[in-house]
Amino acid sequence: MTDASAGPMTPLKVLVTDPIMSRFEAELRRSGEAHEWTIAAGWGPDMLLAAVREADVLVCSSMTPELAAAAPRLQLVHTTGAGFDKIPFASLADGVRVANTFHHARPIAEHVMMVSLMLSRRVLSVDRQLRSGTRRTVANDPDVPFHSSFEGRTVGLLGFGSIGTEVARVLGSLGMRVRAVRRNPAGAVPDDVTLDWVGGVADLPELLAASDVVVVTLPLSDATRGLINAEALSAMRPDAILVNVARGPVIDEEALVGALTAGTIGGAALDVWWGAPDDQGNAPASVRAFADFDNVVLTPHYSGHALRTFELRAADIVDNVNRLVSGLPLFNVVHPAASPLQE
């Protein structure tokens, strides 16, 4: 990434509404000290409408059509993550660009490794037993199964974008064989990643049948909604682990509950859900369906929430603001057209 901060520039008015990025105000101001930063997380609609009328840049995770229509000076909307589905492109004035930022692939891959090892070694159930005063191991109970090493086992990736690629690196480093299903099976593979097999979406049953750990990293679309249904789950091995770090509805919720209840798969790790938490932070109702399983790890869509992720995202935002005022090409532009510069 090129440093565009050198040289004279006209300060821009930057409005930050995202509550997470607001916690990095010091980093934003330190690196983008030439600009006027307004931290507006928690402001009401009327205050935001008044502030956005003077803004050159909006830093946000979501934006209403009303906010877009009230921003005559706006040049750039910078999302604070990879998603941009909550930005009303059609309501933006001509010429307003939208950019996003990433840096979450490595933390998510580490999360996949963690929960996969937890499930393969039955951490939830043995932790609960030990807390209750019971100590059961292969040394004192012949019914306790041995746990397995990941070396020589197979991970199957549904999707091979930045997250899938990083999962391949991390789990491949443990000696796992890596298989993948991707939209373009002939697509390039990084030099430091080895795929034992790659197929298209039509080859999903083959991937599921061969994998000890199945990791879902596909984006949600009409084509992927419910892709992991009862038929797909029945193709998995009875001891296989299903990990979802994509979007909840890629998996059929009722089918997954059924497979776990019947014991036709070995377990699941869910970091994404069907539905959203309410304004008080209460978990989505769908969590209750999985809460009593000892072979399901539940996390609140936080697998990418590493400190370093947001430090790097803040740096991206400042860099793009500086590029904007300096007349340099922006990177990671998703509207109106993709930029040749990427993360």
Secondary structure, 3 states (H helix, E strand, C coil): CCCCCCCCCCCCEEEECCHHHHCCHHHHHHHCCCCEEEECCCCCHHHHHHHHCCCCEEEECCCCHHHHHCCCCCCEEEECCCCCCCCCHHHCCCCCEEECCCCCHHHHHHHHHHHHHHHHCCHHHHHHHHHCCCCCCCCCCCCCCCCCCCCCCEEEEECCCHHHHHHHHHHHCCCCEEEEECCCCCCCCCCCCCCCEEECHHHHHHHHHHCCEEEECCCCCCCCCCCECHHHHHCCCCCCEEEECCCHHHECHHHHHHHHHHCCCCEEEECCCCCCCCCCCCCCHHHHHCCCCCCEEECCCCCCCCHHHHHHHHHHHHHHHHHHHHCCCCCCEEECCCCCCCC
